[in-house]
Amino acid sequence: MIMAAGMNLPLYPALRMLLLTALGPDVPRSDALLAVLLGYLPSLQRLEISMEHEDPYGDPQITDWNLVERVLMGIASARPIHIDGNGIITSSTSVLSKLTHLKAEINEDLPSADIDWLMVLLQIPTLTHVFGTKWTNAVRWLRPGFINADRLVHLELRECTFDAQSLERLLKQTRKLQTFIYQRGWTKRVDWVVEASELTHALQCTSKTLTRLELSFNRSDRRINEALYLQPLDLSGLVHLKRIRLSASYLVQTEEKMECYKGRRYRSLYDEDGVYNSAKPLHHLLPKSLEELHIFQVHDGLEFSLMSHKLCESLWTRTLPVLSERQLQRLNEITIEAPFEDRSVFVFEALSKATNQVGVKLTTIENSADHIRSWITGRKKKACPEKKIDWGFDGEIQWAHPFTQRGADSQFKFR
Protein backbone atom coordinates (compact mmCIF):
# COMPACT_ATOMS: atom_id res chain seq x y z
CA MET A 1 0.00 0.00 0.00
CA ILE A 2 2.79 2.45 0.91
CA MET A 3 4.71 1.57 -2.24
CA ALA A 4 1.62 2.20 -4.36
CA ALA A 5 1.05 5.53 -2.64
CA GLY A 6 4.63 6.55 -3.46
CA MET A 7 4.20 5.48 -7.08
CA ASN A 8 1.14 7.71 -7.47
CA LEU A 9 2.86 10.91 -6.37
CA PRO A 10 3.48 13.42 -9.20
CA LEU A 11 7.30 13.08 -9.17
CA TYR A 12 9.87 12.89 -11.91
CA PRO A 13 11.18 9.33 -12.50
CA ALA A 14 14.58 9.63 -10.78
CA LEU A 15 13.07 10.96 -7.55
CA ARG A 16 10.31 8.35 -7.62
CA MET A 17 12.89 5.58 -7.84
CA LEU A 18 14.84 7.00 -4.89
CA LEU A 19 11.64 7.22 -2.86
CA LEU A 20 10.66 3.64 -3.65
CA THR A 21 14.16 2.41 -2.77
CA ALA A 22 13.90 4.13 0.62
CA LEU A 23 10.51 2.45 1.12
CA GLY A 24 12.10 -0.93 0.43
CA PRO A 25 11.11 -4.30 1.92
CA ASP A 26 13.26 -3.98 5.03
CA VAL A 27 12.74 -1.06 7.44
CA PRO A 28 11.51 2.00 5.50
CA ARG A 29 13.33 5.24 6.13
CA SER A 30 11.35 7.64 8.33
CA ASP A 31 11.80 10.57 5.94
CA ALA A 32 10.46 8.42 3.08
CA LEU A 33 7.31 7.57 5.06
CA LEU A 34 6.76 11.24 5.89
CA ALA A 35 7.38 12.19 2.28
CA VAL A 36 4.58 9.88 1.16
CA LEU A 37 2.31 11.26 3.90
CA LEU A 38 3.00 14.78 2.67
CA GLY A 39 1.50 13.87 -0.68
CA TYR A 40 -1.76 12.62 0.86
CA LEU A 41 -2.85 15.59 2.96
CA PRO A 42 -5.24 17.37 0.58
CA SER A 43 -6.58 19.69 3.30
CA LEU A 44 -3.15 20.86 4.50
CA GLN A 45 -3.14 24.66 4.70
CA ARG A 46 0.05 25.50 6.62
CA LEU A 47 3.39 23.72 6.45
CA GLU A 48 6.63 24.48 8.29
CA ILE A 49 9.57 22.47 7.01
CA SER A 50 13.23 22.57 8.02
CA MET A 51 15.38 22.01 4.94
CA GLU A 52 18.97 21.09 4.20
CA HIS A 53 21.33 23.05 1.99
CA GLU A 54 21.67 20.64 -0.91
CA ASP A 55 21.86 21.72 -4.54
CA PRO A 56 18.44 20.96 -6.09
CA TYR A 57 20.11 20.31 -9.45
CA GLY A 58 22.96 18.21 -8.08
CA ASP A 59 23.05 14.44 -7.77
CA PRO A 60 24.14 13.43 -4.23
CA GLN A 61 24.18 9.85 -3.03
CA ILE A 62 20.91 8.45 -1.73
CA THR A 63 22.13 8.64 1.87
CA ASP A 64 22.46 12.42 1.47
CA TRP A 65 18.92 13.01 0.23
CA ASN A 66 16.26 14.26 2.58
CA LEU A 67 13.17 12.84 0.94
CA VAL A 68 10.61 15.03 2.70
CA GLU A 69 11.99 18.18 1.16
CA ARG A 70 12.82 16.44 -2.12
CA VAL A 71 9.26 15.20 -2.53
CA LEU A 72 7.96 18.67 -1.67
CA MET A 73 10.24 20.08 -4.35
CA GLY A 74 9.13 17.39 -6.77
CA ILE A 75 5.45 18.12 -6.15
CA ALA A 76 6.04 21.86 -6.60
CA SER A 77 7.90 21.45 -9.89
CA ALA A 78 6.05 18.48 -11.44
CA ARG A 79 2.40 19.15 -10.61
CA PRO A 80 0.24 19.87 -13.67
CA ILE A 81 -1.43 23.28 -13.71
CA HIS A 82 -4.06 25.08 -15.73
CA ILE A 83 -4.43 28.79 -16.45
CA ASP A 84 -8.02 29.82 -17.20
CA GLY A 85 -9.22 32.71 -19.33
CA ASN A 86 -8.93 35.12 -16.40
CA GLY A 87 -5.31 34.21 -15.76
CA ILE A 88 -6.14 32.27 -12.59
CA ILE A 89 -3.85 29.31 -11.96
CA THR A 90 -5.49 26.10 -10.81
CA SER A 91 -4.13 22.62 -10.26
CA SER A 92 -5.52 19.46 -11.79
CA THR A 93 -4.28 17.36 -8.88
CA SER A 94 -5.40 17.23 -5.25
CA VAL A 95 -1.82 17.14 -3.89
CA LEU A 96 -1.31 20.16 -1.61
CA SER A 97 -4.31 21.79 -3.26
CA LYS A 98 -5.10 23.97 -0.21
CA LEU A 99 -1.60 24.88 0.97
CA THR A 100 -1.49 28.66 1.48
CA HIS A 101 1.25 29.20 4.11
CA LEU A 102 4.75 27.74 3.76
CA LYS A 103 7.78 28.32 5.98
CA ALA A 104 11.06 26.83 4.75
CA GLU A 105 14.10 27.32 6.99
CA ILE A 106 17.62 26.15 6.17
CA ASN A 107 19.57 24.07 8.70
CA GLU A 108 22.79 26.07 8.50
CA ASP A 109 24.48 28.92 10.35
CA LEU A 110 24.88 31.02 7.19
CA PRO A 111 22.76 31.55 4.06
CA SER A 112 23.45 28.44 1.97
CA ALA A 113 20.49 27.13 -0.08
CA ASP A 114 20.23 28.40 -3.65
CA ILE A 115 17.46 30.71 -4.77
CA ASP A 116 16.44 28.32 -7.58
CA TRP A 117 15.21 25.94 -4.91
CA LEU A 118 13.12 28.71 -3.37
CA MET A 119 11.77 29.64 -6.79
CA VAL A 120 10.61 26.05 -7.28
CA LEU A 121 8.63 26.17 -4.04
CA LEU A 122 6.98 29.41 -5.13
CA GLN A 123 5.49 27.50 -8.06
CA ILE A 124 2.94 25.87 -5.73
CA PRO A 125 0.01 27.85 -7.17
CA THR A 126 -2.08 28.03 -3.97
CA LEU A 127 0.60 29.78 -1.87
CA THR A 128 -0.33 33.20 -0.53
CA HIS A 129 2.24 33.50 2.31
CA VAL A 130 5.87 32.31 2.13
CA PHE A 131 8.43 32.58 4.95
CA GLY A 132 12.06 31.51 4.84
CA THR A 133 15.51 31.84 6.38
CA LYS A 134 19.09 31.54 5.09
CA TRP A 135 18.48 31.44 1.35
CA THR A 136 21.12 32.79 -1.00
CA ASN A 137 22.29 32.44 -4.61
CA ALA A 138 25.10 30.32 -5.97
CA VAL A 139 27.09 31.30 -9.05
CA ARG A 140 25.42 29.80 -12.13
CA TRP A 141 25.90 30.24 -15.85
CA LEU A 142 22.30 29.33 -16.58
CA ARG A 143 19.22 29.57 -14.40
CA PRO A 144 15.86 28.04 -15.33
CA GLY A 145 12.73 30.08 -15.91
CA PHE A 146 9.68 29.92 -13.66
CA ILE A 147 6.03 30.77 -13.94
CA ASN A 148 4.65 33.66 -11.91
CA ALA A 149 3.65 33.33 -8.25
CA ASP A 150 0.34 35.02 -8.97
CA ARG A 151 -1.36 34.48 -5.62
CA LEU A 152 1.53 35.42 -3.35
CA VAL A 153 0.69 38.43 -1.14
CA HIS A 154 3.24 38.00 1.69
CA LEU A 155 6.95 37.20 1.24
CA GLU A 156 9.16 37.17 4.34
CA LEU A 157 12.85 36.28 3.99
CA ARG A 158 15.17 36.57 7.00
CA GLU A 159 18.94 36.06 7.17
CA CYS A 160 18.96 35.75 3.38
CA THR A 161 21.62 37.12 1.05
CA PHE A 162 20.92 37.68 -2.63
CA ASP A 163 22.79 39.68 -5.22
CA ALA A 164 20.83 42.35 -7.07
CA GLN A 165 20.10 40.21 -10.12
CA SER A 166 18.70 37.32 -8.09
CA LEU A 167 16.59 39.57 -5.87
CA GLU A 168 15.07 41.25 -8.91
CA ARG A 169 14.38 37.89 -10.55
CA LEU A 170 12.61 36.74 -7.40
CA LEU A 171 10.41 39.83 -7.09
CA LYS A 172 9.49 39.74 -10.77
CA GLN A 173 7.64 36.48 -10.14
CA THR A 174 5.13 38.25 -7.91
CA ARG A 175 2.10 40.06 -9.32
CA LYS A 176 0.04 40.72 -6.17
CA LEU A 177 2.68 41.08 -3.45
CA GLN A 178 1.47 43.38 -0.67
CA THR A 179 4.03 42.70 2.10
CA PHE A 180 7.78 42.17 1.62
CA ILE A 181 10.11 41.61 4.58
CA TYR A 182 13.80 41.18 3.78
CA GLN A 183 16.54 40.78 6.38
CA ARG A 184 20.02 40.52 4.89
CA GLY A 185 22.24 37.83 6.36
CA TRP A 186 26.00 37.41 6.58
CA THR A 187 28.11 36.90 3.48
CA LYS A 188 31.84 36.99 2.72
CA ARG A 189 31.13 37.82 -0.92
CA VAL A 190 31.96 41.50 -1.29
CA ASP A 191 30.38 41.52 -4.75
CA TRP A 192 27.02 40.72 -3.14
CA VAL A 193 26.86 44.09 -1.40
CA VAL A 194 23.80 45.47 -3.16
CA GLU A 195 23.98 49.15 -4.03
CA ALA A 196 21.08 51.49 -3.34
CA SER A 197 20.26 51.92 -7.03
CA GLU A 198 20.17 48.13 -7.53
CA LEU A 199 17.89 47.52 -4.57
CA THR A 200 15.63 50.37 -5.68
CA HIS A 201 15.38 48.82 -9.15
CA ALA A 202 14.54 45.38 -7.75
CA LEU A 203 11.87 46.73 -5.40
CA GLN A 204 10.29 48.65 -8.25
CA CYS A 205 9.01 45.30 -9.58
CA THR A 206 6.46 45.41 -6.74
CA SER A 207 5.45 49.06 -7.11
CA LYS A 208 1.89 48.37 -8.35
CA THR A 209 0.84 46.33 -5.30
CA LEU A 210 3.27 46.66 -2.35
CA THR A 211 1.77 48.36 0.74
CA ARG A 212 4.11 47.18 3.55
CA LEU A 213 7.90 46.92 3.44
CA GLU A 214 10.53 45.97 6.02
CA LEU A 215 14.26 46.06 5.29
CA SER A 216 16.87 45.19 7.90
CA PHE A 217 20.14 43.40 8.60
CA ASN A 218 20.86 40.27 10.59
CA ARG A 219 22.40 41.56 13.79
CA SER A 220 24.72 38.67 14.43
CA ASP A 221 26.27 39.17 17.86
CA ARG A 222 23.90 42.14 18.02
CA ARG A 223 25.93 44.28 15.66
CA ILE A 224 25.61 45.10 11.98
CA ASN A 225 28.36 44.16 9.57
CA GLU A 226 29.49 47.50 8.14
CA ALA A 227 30.31 45.86 4.81
CA LEU A 228 26.58 45.36 4.23
CA TYR A 229 25.61 49.01 4.63
CA LEU A 230 23.83 50.68 1.75
CA GLN A 231 23.64 54.31 0.81
CA PRO A 232 20.34 55.97 1.66
CA LEU A 233 17.63 54.22 -0.31
CA ASP A 234 15.14 55.89 -2.67
CA LEU A 235 11.69 54.36 -2.11
CA SER A 236 9.69 57.18 -3.65
CA GLY A 237 8.71 55.03 -6.65
CA LEU A 238 6.75 52.57 -4.46
CA VAL A 239 3.64 54.68 -4.75
CA HIS A 240 1.28 52.42 -2.76
CA LEU A 241 3.45 51.93 0.33
CA LYS A 242 1.62 52.79 3.53
CA ARG A 243 3.81 51.23 6.21
CA ILE A 244 7.61 51.00 6.25
CA ARG A 245 10.03 49.49 8.75
CA LEU A 246 13.65 50.27 8.00
CA SER A 247 17.06 49.88 9.50
CA ALA A 248 18.32 53.43 10.02
CA SER A 249 21.21 52.81 7.63
CA TYR A 250 18.73 52.66 4.75
CA LEU A 251 17.83 56.31 5.42
CA VAL A 252 21.09 58.03 6.35
CA GLN A 253 24.77 57.56 5.68
CA THR A 254 27.72 58.55 7.84
CA GLU A 255 31.27 59.25 6.74
CA GLU A 256 32.43 56.12 8.59
CA LYS A 257 30.07 53.93 6.59
CA MET A 258 30.98 55.55 3.28
CA GLU A 259 34.62 54.83 4.03
CA CYS A 260 33.85 51.18 4.72
CA TYR A 261 31.72 50.90 1.61
CA LYS A 262 33.83 52.72 -0.97
CA GLY A 263 37.27 52.57 0.62
CA ARG A 264 37.81 56.32 0.60
CA ARG A 265 36.84 59.28 2.76
CA TYR A 266 34.36 61.95 1.76
CA ARG A 267 34.82 65.62 2.52
CA SER A 268 31.49 65.93 4.36
CA LEU A 269 28.83 63.83 6.03
CA TYR A 270 26.47 64.64 3.18
CA ASP A 271 27.09 63.95 -0.47
CA GLU A 272 26.69 67.43 -1.92
CA ASP A 273 25.77 66.23 -5.40
CA GLY A 274 23.20 63.73 -4.11
CA VAL A 275 24.84 60.87 -6.00
CA TYR A 276 24.37 58.55 -3.04
CA ASN A 277 21.10 60.17 -1.91
CA SER A 278 22.86 61.55 1.18
CA ALA A 279 21.94 65.14 0.33
CA LYS A 280 18.33 64.41 -0.58
CA PRO A 281 15.66 65.20 2.03
CA LEU A 282 13.63 62.24 3.29
CA HIS A 283 10.44 63.43 1.63
CA HIS A 284 12.20 62.89 -1.70
CA LEU A 285 13.28 59.37 -0.71
CA LEU A 286 10.01 58.15 0.82
CA PRO A 287 6.69 57.71 -1.03
CA LYS A 288 3.90 60.28 -0.70
CA SER A 289 1.51 57.47 0.23
CA LEU A 290 3.40 56.69 3.46
CA GLU A 291 1.29 56.64 6.64
CA GLU A 292 3.56 54.91 9.21
CA LEU A 293 7.37 54.99 9.44
CA HIS A 294 9.16 52.69 11.88
CA ILE A 295 12.94 53.09 12.24
CA PHE A 296 15.09 50.59 14.13
CA GLN A 297 18.64 49.17 14.20
CA VAL A 298 20.09 52.62 14.85
CA HIS A 299 23.82 51.90 14.83
CA ASP A 300 25.23 54.82 16.82
CA GLY A 301 24.57 58.31 18.10
CA LEU A 302 25.84 59.99 14.93
CA GLU A 303 23.46 57.96 12.80
CA PHE A 304 20.58 58.92 15.09
CA SER A 305 21.50 62.61 14.93
CA LEU A 306 21.59 62.60 11.14
CA MET A 307 18.31 60.71 10.94
CA SER A 308 16.60 63.01 13.44
CA HIS A 309 17.81 66.06 11.53
CA LYS A 310 16.46 64.71 8.24
CA LEU A 311 13.12 63.79 9.78
CA CYS A 312 12.74 67.25 11.29
CA GLU A 313 13.68 68.85 7.96
CA SER A 314 10.94 66.99 6.11
CA LEU A 315 8.33 67.49 8.84
CA TRP A 316 8.88 71.24 9.08
CA THR A 317 8.47 71.69 5.32
CA ARG A 318 4.95 70.23 5.62
CA THR A 319 3.93 73.62 6.97
CA LEU A 320 5.06 75.43 3.80
CA PRO A 321 2.12 75.72 1.35
CA VAL A 322 4.37 76.28 -1.66
CA LEU A 323 5.87 72.82 -1.17
CA SER A 324 2.72 71.02 -0.04
CA GLU A 325 2.65 68.61 -2.98
CA ARG A 326 6.09 67.26 -2.12
CA GLN A 327 5.55 66.57 1.53
CA LEU A 328 4.65 63.44 3.45
CA GLN A 329 1.13 64.71 4.01
CA ARG A 330 -0.31 61.26 4.81
CA LEU A 331 2.35 60.40 7.39
CA ASN A 332 0.63 60.22 10.77
CA GLU A 333 2.96 58.10 12.93
CA ILE A 334 6.72 57.73 13.44
CA THR A 335 8.17 54.99 15.66
CA ILE A 336 11.86 54.91 16.60
CA GLU A 337 13.71 52.20 18.48
CA ALA A 338 16.95 53.43 20.05
CA PRO A 339 19.06 52.91 23.21
CA PHE A 340 18.28 56.32 24.71
CA GLU A 341 18.16 54.89 28.26
CA ASP A 342 16.87 57.56 30.69
CA ARG A 343 17.56 60.56 28.44
CA SER A 344 14.56 60.36 26.11
CA VAL A 345 13.52 63.98 26.71
CA PHE A 346 16.93 65.26 25.62
CA VAL A 347 17.51 62.80 22.77
CA PHE A 348 14.12 63.35 21.13
CA GLU A 349 13.67 67.04 21.96
CA ALA A 350 13.95 68.39 18.39
CA LEU A 351 12.02 65.56 16.79
CA SER A 352 9.26 65.72 19.40
CA LYS A 353 8.83 69.43 18.74
CA ALA A 354 8.61 68.86 14.97
CA THR A 355 6.06 66.04 15.23
CA ASN A 356 3.88 68.00 17.66
CA GLN A 357 3.93 70.98 15.31
CA VAL A 358 2.54 69.00 12.34
CA GLY A 359 0.29 66.59 14.27
CA VAL A 360 2.32 63.39 13.75
CA LYS A 361 2.34 60.81 16.55
CA LEU A 362 5.85 59.98 17.80
CA THR A 363 6.40 56.64 19.54
CA THR A 364 9.80 55.87 21.08
CA ILE A 365 10.91 52.39 22.11
CA GLU A 366 13.88 52.04 24.45
CA ASN A 367 15.98 49.10 23.24
CA SER A 368 19.27 49.35 25.13
CA ALA A 369 19.17 45.57 25.54
CA ASP A 370 19.86 45.23 21.80
CA HIS A 371 23.21 47.04 22.05
CA ILE A 372 26.45 45.79 23.58
CA ARG A 373 27.69 49.33 24.29
CA SER A 374 25.77 52.26 25.71
CA TRP A 375 25.37 55.32 23.51
CA ILE A 376 25.18 57.54 26.54
CA THR A 377 27.98 56.29 28.80
CA GLY A 378 30.00 54.13 26.40
CA ARG A 379 29.96 51.28 28.91
CA LYS A 380 29.84 47.71 27.69
CA LYS A 381 26.83 45.57 28.44
CA LYS A 382 26.26 41.87 28.86
CA ALA A 383 25.04 39.94 25.85
CA CYS A 384 21.32 39.32 25.76
CA PRO A 385 19.66 36.15 24.46
CA GLU A 386 18.76 36.06 20.79
CA LYS A 387 15.29 37.42 20.23
CA LYS A 388 12.48 35.23 18.99
CA ILE A 389 11.31 36.07 15.47
CA ASP A 390 7.83 37.56 15.34
CA TRP A 391 6.68 36.26 11.97
CA GLY A 392 4.42 38.50 9.94
CA PHE A 393 4.59 42.27 9.63
CA ASP A 394 2.96 42.72 13.04
CA GLY A 395 3.90 39.36 14.55
CA GLU A 396 0.48 37.99 13.66
CA ILE A 397 1.71 34.70 12.11
CA GLN A 398 2.18 31.90 14.62
CA TRP A 399 3.98 28.62 13.88
CA ALA A 400 3.95 25.43 15.94
CA HIS A 401 6.60 22.81 15.12
CA PRO A 402 8.24 22.00 11.77
CA PHE A 403 7.24 18.95 9.78
CA THR A 404 9.42 16.03 10.93
CA GLN A 405 12.73 15.58 9.15
CA ARG A 406 14.91 12.49 8.80
CA GLY A 407 16.88 12.04 12.01
CA ALA A 408 14.69 14.43 13.98
CA ASP A 409 12.13 13.80 16.70
CA SER A 410 8.86 12.28 15.60
CA GLN A 411 6.70 15.18 16.74
CA PHE A 412 5.13 17.57 14.31
CA LYS A 413 2.10 19.80 13.96
CA PHE A 414 0.25 21.13 10.95
CA ARG A 415 -3.23 22.23 9.99
C-alpha positions, 0 to 999 in steps of 0.5 A: 500500500505504501509503495503504491502511494509513493508510485502515485505521487506526481514526481519525476522518475529519478526521484520516484525511484529513490523514494521507492528504494527508501521504502524498500522491503526492510525497514523504510526510512522515516523521511520516506514515510513522511514524504509519502504522507505529505502527498496525501494531505489534501486539506493541509493549509500550513506547512513548516519544514526545516530544509537542508542546503543541498543543490536541487540540481545536483546528484548526491548519493541516496544517503544524502537526500532528505526525501521530505523536502525532495518530494515537496520540491518534486510536487512543486515542480512536477504538478500539472497546472491550468491557467483559465481565461482570467489568468487564474492558476489552478491545479488538476491534482489534489496534492497540496491543493489547499496549501497557502502558508509555507515556511522553509528554513535552512539548517545552516548557520549562514545563508546556503540554499540556492534561490532556484530551490526557493523559486521552485517552491513558489510554483505551488500555485495556492501559496499566498504566504511564504516565509524563509531563512538563510536562502542565497544564490550560488554562481550559475551560468544558466538559471531556469525560468519559472512561472509567476507566483500570482497568488503570493501576497506576503513574502518574508525572507530573513537572514537571506543574502541575494545579489541584485540580479537574483533579488530582482528575478525573485520579485518579478515572479510576484504580481500581487505582493502586498508585504515584503520583509527582507533581512540581509544575512552574513556573506563573505562575498563582497560583490554581493553588497547590493547598491542602493540603485540596484535595490531600488530597481529590484523593489520597483518590480512590486510598485503596483501592489506593495503596501508594507515593506521591512528592510533590515540586517541580521544583527549577528552578535547584536551588531551590523556588519558595516560591509553590508551598509547601503547608501540611503535608499530611494523608495519614492517610486513605491507609490502604494506603500503605507507602512515601512520598517527600515534599519536606520542605515537605509535612510542616512549615511555617515562618513564612517560607513561611506569609508567602509563601503567605498574605501575612501573618505568623503569631505562631508557627512552629506554627499553634496551632489546627491549621488548617493542620496545623502543630500536628498531630504527624506520626503524625496526618498520616501513615497507620498503614500506613506502613513507609518514609518518605523525606524530601528537598528540605529547603529550609533549616536551619529546615525541617530542625529543625522536621521533626526535632523532629516526627519525634522527637515521633512516634517517642518516643510509640511507647513510650507504651502508652496511645497505642499505637494512634495511633503509626506502629508499622509504620514501620521505616525513615526516609531523609533527604536533606540538605546536612549536609556533615561535621556529620552527627553533630551535625545528626542527634543527636536524631533518631538517638537517637529512632530507636535507641530505638524500633528504626527504621533511619535512613539519611542521604544527604548531598546538598550538591551539590543546594544552591547555598548551604551550610547550615553555612557559608552559602557559595555553591556552583557550579551542578551539572548537572541530574540524570537522572530515575530513572523508577519509584519505585526507578529500575527503569524504563529507557527507550531513545530516543523514537519518532521525531518529524517533524524529528527524527533517524531513530533510535528504539527500542521493544519 
